[in-house]
């Protein structure tokens, strides 16, 4: 067996087997750039999405109020004594725009300052509290034309209707002594009681309704988040 021999005329010069002088600096620069980018990525990782936080209603400092016309000459006011609410938000801003709200109120807890009237309101003539013990709302805080609105679905007596309420944001504070954050809102709007099946109605001598159809809602809400 004979070893093959490359003819002298076909051999590559030794200089062609080594990288040109300009190639080595270029490789060094590329390596430095790679490690610099890697180090930067490690020290400055991509920012994560804003964490979703949960807030609960401060029942002591909140009030779920309403008013309705009586004999067309006055407004009878009242509120619900038992209620609960939760707000969830992953909002980058401070005013809770984009947050979702869930609210319930016990219909049997309605209070207007008169025992006989409150019993009438709990009866089948109005809320039918035994059959429909809760009124519910689910919705989202949005901004339209610079105004804050709470838009969602309100359920009373098993009837669900879309609603939109005006919202005034009161601000947000941190109570270090209690280890909680607080935020406040005023919510106002109007609904038709007849649309929700609260259809009791009698007229007085002049032909007007004793109890008006339009109910004005007036809510002062304070919510907490524990750290």
Steps between C-alpha positions, in 0.01 A plus 500: 500500500637832402428823682339759274702805436352835406691644212696806594306711254168421677609572858345803681746749643518497885388862511158405358435261792521782758235777522596830345629757745176699477286198597631455855410853620154461342439173686609662827263793447210269419568296815515810718172627351329168571610484863406867550148438367468186716607685813257783426212256455580336834518828692195653326246221445175584314245664727219271609130595459344696786385256769125468546399624844181435696322766708209444739237746610531674836142455619535738793596790273273422204132572439265355236230764485201579280206739470163486325216744443205496740171662387710695247579757770780343701780243499503203738854382570640171619795264486602135529653391828661177377720491191833381368727595212835415344709691248776336295746702299825463308483867412824687425328829583394620844126549439401131457397537136466149360426349841207261548245524779267245658229616740216337692243639744246323716153612391363419848743754647327798338444782748299821456436586865146361514435137596166472320639649177811280515278191538304609193824541303615147598167350391407366158367845411861617466819298563344162593793453738409142594518388136777737385726558802773686309538773244824472302724709279805406293682751281811688396628851566561671165573846364295658224562854378706567812222387736524200733211255474413174670334287232359153548194291583264555792273215615191559717218246547668272245491769229837608356543830317806687371573817697749784502581712807706816538813461712698763687836370618590634843863390506726241653701499824717263700447453872834373629375449854232254381706359214231565239433714196167677456315648204169686483225554243165671467263317264173648375235392253133432435299188424135418431352285777217386269753348257622274782155376599446729801160582355284597796332824408204700619391845400368783711198712420683720253602196295872498587689200632542477877845347449707612204647264242847662485732406785810712559803310627759670718795288610804597704754221473828447684714198410805348671801296395708334769873493442 
